[in-house]
Amino acid sequence: MNFFLISFIILFCLASWIDFKSFILPNWITLSLMVIGLVFNSVDIQNFCSWQDSVLGLVVGYGFIRLVDFVYLQLRHQHGIGQGDAKLLGAIGAILGYQMVFPILLIASILGLIYGLIMNRKAIEKMRQAIPFGPFLSLVTCVIIASKISF
């Protein structure tokens, strides 16, 4: 089990670094996390959730971000969140189950808001400049996963 957990953390850290530097969450990372999460929760007896909760987590995580972006697009005529973020939250749902999608989204949003306010205050970034959201989703997820590792 620790192998899976450490692999998850490494992939989330890599995704965060790439997103922070380039505003891109590569498909090979997000889709790999989705598949590994589904497999992990289907075959390992020490998993985070049932395979049904894993599948539902993938659908809820991905679908909710896509829905929010669709509404934002209709209102503002531009995308409000990257599709890589939707895939990443879907992967998080696949790993931790649908029950964790909204708490992680809430905490990551608060962290992103705090980061944005601090950067705006320091005049490093303009208020309308994009902020990568993947690192905040990944940070919260990694804390939860790290709490499950037994040494």
Backbone bond lengths (Angstrom), bond angles and torsions (degrees), N, CA, C in turn:
res aa  C-N    CA-C-N  psi(-1)  N-CA   C-N-CA  omega(-1)  CA-C   N-CA-C  phi
1 M - - - 1.445 - - 1.525 111.23 -
2 N 1.327 116.76 -40.74 1.464 119.40 -179.07 1.528 111.79 -60.10
3 F 1.341 116.88 -33.10 1.461 119.84 177.59 1.519 110.62 -58.99
4 F 1.337 116.55 -46.86 1.461 120.79 178.41 1.523 110.86 -61.89
5 L 1.318 116.03 -45.85 1.464 119.72 -176.37 1.521 111.49 -63.71
6 I 1.311 116.79 -43.65 1.466 120.01 178.59 1.524 110.17 -67.46
7 S 1.322 117.65 -37.33 1.473 120.64 175.87 1.520 111.05 -61.78
8 F 1.329 117.07 -42.60 1.463 120.77 177.17 1.528 110.42 -58.58
9 I 1.315 115.97 -47.54 1.467 120.09 -177.51 1.523 110.64 -62.74
10 I 1.323 117.76 -43.09 1.465 120.96 179.00 1.525 110.63 -61.18
11 L 1.327 117.34 -45.25 1.468 120.21 179.83 1.521 111.94 -66.17
12 F 1.325 118.03 -38.40 1.464 120.34 177.59 1.536 110.88 -66.77
13 C 1.326 117.24 -39.68 1.469 120.26 177.36 1.526 110.76 -64.20
14 L 1.305 117.24 -43.14 1.460 121.44 178.40 1.529 110.56 -62.89
15 A 1.320 116.69 -44.98 1.463 120.73 178.27 1.529 110.71 -60.20
16 S 1.322 116.74 -41.94 1.466 121.05 179.58 1.518 111.52 -62.16
17 W 1.315 115.47 -45.73 1.461 119.59 -178.65 1.530 110.90 -62.38
18 I 1.323 116.27 -45.70 1.474 120.45 179.63 1.523 110.43 -63.90
19 D 1.325 117.63 -43.90 1.467 121.53 -179.43 1.530 110.62 -64.64
20 F 1.309 116.80 -42.03 1.456 120.68 -179.56 1.532 111.65 -63.75
21 K 1.328 116.02 -37.64 1.467 120.81 -178.57 1.524 113.27 -81.54
22 S 1.348 117.65 -33.41 1.470 119.10 -169.79 1.527 115.32 -130.06
23 F 1.343 117.47 -1.97 1.469 121.36 -176.25 1.533 111.62 59.96
24 I 1.317 116.15 31.88 1.467 121.77 178.36 1.527 108.35 -130.71
25 L 1.316 115.15 131.94 1.456 121.09 170.11 1.519 106.27 -108.48
26 P 1.325 117.37 104.96 1.468 120.17 -174.41 1.531 112.74 -60.53
27 N 1.334 114.70 139.83 1.461 120.41 178.06 1.520 112.08 -58.56
28 W 1.325 117.60 -35.86 1.454 118.81 -177.06 1.526 111.11 -63.66
29 I 1.333 117.61 -26.47 1.465 119.66 176.97 1.528 110.39 -83.76
30 T 1.335 116.92 -51.11 1.464 119.65 -175.53 1.529 111.87 -65.06
31 L 1.316 116.65 -43.34 1.462 118.93 -179.82 1.525 111.34 -69.83
32 S 1.330 116.72 -35.47 1.474 120.05 175.79 1.520 110.65 -62.78
33 L 1.336 116.60 -43.11 1.460 120.14 178.03 1.529 111.38 -62.30
34 M 1.331 116.20 -38.53 1.466 119.52 177.50 1.523 110.74 -60.80
35 V 1.327 116.42 -51.13 1.472 121.37 -177.24 1.521 110.72 -64.39
36 I 1.317 116.78 -46.56 1.474 119.88 -179.08 1.525 110.23 -62.69
37 G 1.341 116.60 -40.06 1.462 119.95 178.07 1.514 112.20 -61.72
38 L 1.329 116.38 -44.91 1.468 120.07 178.56 1.526 111.25 -63.44
39 V 1.326 116.43 -44.16 1.468 120.41 179.78 1.526 110.42 -65.81
40 F 1.317 117.00 -46.20 1.470 122.06 -179.37 1.525 110.80 -55.58
41 N 1.321 116.53 -46.62 1.463 119.95 -177.45 1.526 112.70 -78.52
42 S 1.330 117.51 -10.41 1.462 121.02 178.48 1.524 112.79 -92.45
43 V 1.326 117.98 -30.63 1.462 120.33 -172.40 1.518 114.72 -113.98
44 D 1.306 119.06 -25.10 1.464 121.26 -175.87 1.529 109.38 -89.28
45 I 1.320 116.82 134.09 1.459 119.20 -179.91 1.536 111.49 -78.37
46 Q 1.317 117.15 -18.45 1.467 120.93 177.84 1.525 109.46 -102.65
47 N 1.303 116.72 49.99 1.448 121.03 -175.71 1.526 111.11 -88.98
48 F 1.331 115.89 178.44 1.462 121.43 179.15 1.515 112.43 -82.20
49 C 1.316 116.71 -30.66 1.461 120.94 -175.68 1.528 108.67 -160.36
50 S 1.318 115.93 175.28 1.457 120.05 177.04 1.527 109.71 -72.75
51 W 1.317 116.24 164.93 1.462 118.47 179.51 1.522 110.22 -66.30
52 Q 1.338 117.86 -29.89 1.460 120.62 178.45 1.536 110.85 -67.67
53 D 1.341 116.15 -42.80 1.468 120.29 177.49 1.518 110.64 -65.97
54 S 1.329 116.61 -31.65 1.454 122.08 177.95 1.527 110.88 -66.40
55 V 1.320 116.20 -47.61 1.473 120.56 178.78 1.532 110.04 -63.38
56 L 1.325 116.21 -44.60 1.465 120.17 178.68 1.530 110.89 -63.66
57 G 1.319 116.98 -37.66 1.468 121.36 177.09 1.511 112.25 -61.75
58 L 1.322 116.09 -41.37 1.463 120.43 176.93 1.528 110.52 -61.21
59 V 1.320 116.05 -47.23 1.471 121.00 -177.84 1.530 110.72 -66.06
60 V 1.325 117.03 -45.52 1.467 120.96 -178.61 1.525 110.67 -66.18
61 G 1.326 117.37 -46.78 1.467 120.69 -179.08 1.515 112.30 -60.97
62 Y 1.306 115.93 -50.23 1.465 120.30 -179.53 1.521 110.96 -68.39
63 G 1.317 115.87 -46.52 1.463 120.35 -175.22 1.510 113.50 -65.70
64 F 1.330 117.88 -38.37 1.461 119.67 -178.61 1.528 111.60 -64.82
65 I 1.329 116.88 -45.34 1.472 119.60 179.44 1.524 110.24 -64.83
66 R 1.323 117.05 -40.13 1.474 119.78 177.32 1.523 111.12 -62.70
67 L 1.329 117.07 -39.97 1.461 121.09 178.48 1.526 111.04 -64.53
68 V 1.309 116.96 -46.11 1.470 120.55 178.13 1.521 110.52 -60.50
69 D 1.318 117.05 -43.42 1.463 120.40 179.43 1.526 111.08 -65.76
70 F 1.326 117.93 -37.99 1.456 121.31 178.60 1.536 110.66 -62.68
71 V 1.320 116.51 -45.84 1.469 120.10 178.61 1.528 110.32 -62.91
72 Y 1.319 116.92 -44.22 1.466 121.12 178.80 1.533 110.55 -61.26
73 L 1.312 116.48 -41.91 1.463 121.08 178.95 1.531 111.04 -61.97
74 Q 1.319 116.82 -40.17 1.461 120.02 179.24 1.531 111.36 -66.80
75 L 1.314 116.33 -36.24 1.463 120.56 -177.54 1.525 113.46 -81.49
76 R 1.326 116.59 -41.19 1.475 121.16 -173.08 1.520 114.20 -108.67
77 H 1.315 118.14 -7.77 1.465 123.57 -179.40 1.529 112.77 60.36
78 Q 1.317 114.77 32.41 1.465 121.93 172.57 1.526 107.61 -156.65
79 H 1.327 115.53 156.09 1.459 119.63 179.48 1.520 109.55 -73.11
80 G 1.328 115.63 142.22 1.455 120.31 -179.17 1.515 113.17 -103.05
81 I 1.330 116.77 -18.22 1.457 120.71 -179.27 1.524 107.73 -148.86
82 G 1.305 115.30 145.36 1.456 119.56 -177.24 1.517 112.60 -72.37
83 Q 1.303 115.86 151.97 1.467 120.46 179.55 1.526 111.44 -71.16
84 G 1.317 116.68 -23.23 1.461 119.31 174.30 1.523 111.25 -64.40
85 D 1.335 116.62 -34.13 1.461 120.74 176.83 1.527 110.60 -64.96
86 A 1.330 116.96 -38.33 1.468 121.04 177.15 1.525 109.86 -63.38
87 K 1.323 116.64 -44.16 1.471 119.89 179.33 1.523 110.78 -66.28
88 L 1.343 116.50 -37.82 1.464 119.62 179.28 1.525 110.49 -65.82
89 L 1.329 118.12 -43.52 1.465 119.50 178.42 1.528 110.24 -67.36
90 G 1.318 117.96 -33.03 1.462 120.45 173.38 1.518 111.03 -62.59
91 A 1.326 116.60 -41.94 1.469 120.68 177.60 1.524 110.94 -64.36
92 I 1.325 116.40 -40.05 1.466 120.38 177.52 1.527 109.71 -61.53
93 G 1.335 116.57 -42.82 1.456 120.55 176.20 1.514 112.38 -62.49
94 A 1.334 116.62 -38.16 1.464 120.72 178.21 1.520 111.58 -66.04
95 I 1.315 116.72 -32.46 1.465 120.74 -178.62 1.526 111.54 -82.33
96 L 1.330 117.20 -48.56 1.460 121.16 -171.98 1.526 114.56 -102.17
97 G 1.326 117.06 -10.55 1.454 120.28 -179.85 1.517 112.56 95.19
98 Y 1.325 114.96 161.24 1.463 120.07 -175.34 1.533 112.51 -63.80
99 Q 1.341 117.15 -26.09 1.460 120.45 -178.12 1.523 112.62 -63.48
100 M 1.317 117.36 -25.25 1.465 120.87 -175.85 1.527 113.19 -95.94
101 V 1.312 118.51 -9.03 1.466 121.12 -175.04 1.520 111.69 -60.44
102 F 1.326 117.55 -52.86 1.462 119.56 -174.87 1.532 113.48 -73.01
103 P 1.342 120.37 -38.92 1.468 118.21 174.10 1.536 112.70 -60.73
104 I 1.331 116.75 -41.11 1.465 119.75 178.49 1.515 110.45 -66.14
105 L 1.317 117.22 -42.51 1.463 121.55 178.49 1.524 110.59 -61.03
106 L 1.321 117.70 -42.25 1.466 121.54 179.76 1.526 111.63 -64.02
107 I 1.315 116.72 -49.87 1.470 120.27 -178.17 1.525 110.32 -65.41
108 A 1.329 118.12 -42.11 1.468 121.32 178.57 1.527 110.55 -63.37
109 S 1.316 117.36 -38.13 1.469 120.96 178.45 1.524 111.02 -64.98
110 I 1.324 116.58 -42.01 1.467 120.08 177.77 1.517 110.45 -63.75
111 L 1.333 117.49 -44.09 1.466 120.64 177.65 1.529 111.20 -62.14
112 G 1.334 117.14 -41.86 1.461 121.00 177.91 1.519 111.48 -63.84
113 L 1.324 117.00 -39.22 1.461 121.09 177.77 1.523 110.96 -64.23
114 I 1.318 116.30 -45.27 1.475 120.11 178.06 1.521 110.15 -60.72
115 Y 1.327 117.00 -45.56 1.466 121.29 177.94 1.529 110.40 -58.43
116 G 1.327 116.87 -47.18 1.455 120.83 -179.35 1.516 112.35 -61.89
117 L 1.324 117.01 -40.37 1.467 120.20 178.53 1.524 111.60 -66.37
118 I 1.319 116.23 -40.87 1.474 119.97 178.21 1.523 110.42 -65.00
119 M 1.326 117.78 -45.23 1.462 120.30 179.97 1.533 111.03 -66.13
120 N 1.321 117.43 -36.81 1.458 120.52 177.15 1.522 110.62 -66.01
121 R 1.313 116.32 -40.57 1.469 121.86 179.58 1.526 110.54 -63.83
122 K 1.318 116.54 -38.12 1.466 120.95 179.50 1.517 112.00 -82.47
123 A 1.342 116.41 -2.03 1.471 122.77 -179.83 1.524 112.02 60.52
124 I 1.312 116.83 24.77 1.453 120.82 176.04 1.523 109.30 -76.83
125 E 1.303 115.26 -39.00 1.461 120.28 179.40 1.523 108.55 -127.32
126 K 1.305 116.61 147.21 1.457 121.56 173.96 1.522 108.77 -76.85
127 M 1.309 116.18 155.41 1.454 120.35 -177.39 1.524 112.30 -60.27
128 R 1.295 118.84 -30.48 1.464 120.97 -178.17 1.529 112.49 -91.77
129 Q 1.298 118.01 1.13 1.458 120.10 179.06 1.524 109.51 -76.69
130 A 1.309 115.74 142.51 1.463 121.49 -178.77 1.525 111.11 -66.64
131 I 1.306 114.33 148.76 1.461 122.34 176.12 1.519 106.65 -122.52
132 P 1.328 118.61 129.98 1.468 118.74 178.12 1.528 109.90 -66.77
133 F 1.316 116.57 129.95 1.457 121.70 -176.23 1.527 112.25 -94.83
134 G 1.320 116.82 -24.32 1.463 121.60 -179.56 1.515 114.54 -53.93
135 P 1.340 118.52 -43.30 1.467 118.17 179.80 1.528 113.74 -60.55
136 F 1.317 117.49 -33.38 1.466 120.01 179.96 1.530 111.03 -74.34
137 L 1.336 116.25 -41.03 1.464 119.64 174.36 1.529 110.23 -60.41
138 S 1.324 115.80 -44.44 1.462 120.94 -178.29 1.523 112.10 -66.21
139 L 1.322 117.09 -41.10 1.468 120.62 -179.29 1.524 111.10 -60.05
140 V 1.308 116.60 -50.11 1.464 120.55 -179.43 1.535 110.11 -61.90
141 T 1.322 116.51 -42.97 1.461 121.07 -179.86 1.525 111.07 -63.87
142 C 1.325 116.96 -43.05 1.470 120.39 -179.69 1.521 111.72 -63.95
143 V 1.322 118.09 -36.59 1.469 120.52 177.31 1.525 109.70 -62.63
144 I 1.323 116.43 -42.59 1.467 120.13 179.63 1.533 110.23 -66.23
145 I 1.318 116.94 -45.26 1.471 120.22 179.80 1.520 111.26 -65.02
146 A 1.344 117.22 -42.41 1.473 120.85 -179.23 1.524 110.98 -62.39
147 S 1.310 116.91 -30.48 1.470 119.42 178.98 1.531 111.59 -68.14
148 K 1.326 117.75 -14.96 1.463 122.08 -179.43 1.523 113.58 -94.73
149 I 1.344 117.49 -9.45 1.460 120.75 -177.35 1.529 109.95 -79.66
150 S 1.316 116.03 128.48 1.458 121.21 175.90 1.525 108.80 -108.51
151 F 1.298 115.31 129.81 1.469 120.83 -177.45 1.504 111.57 -100.31
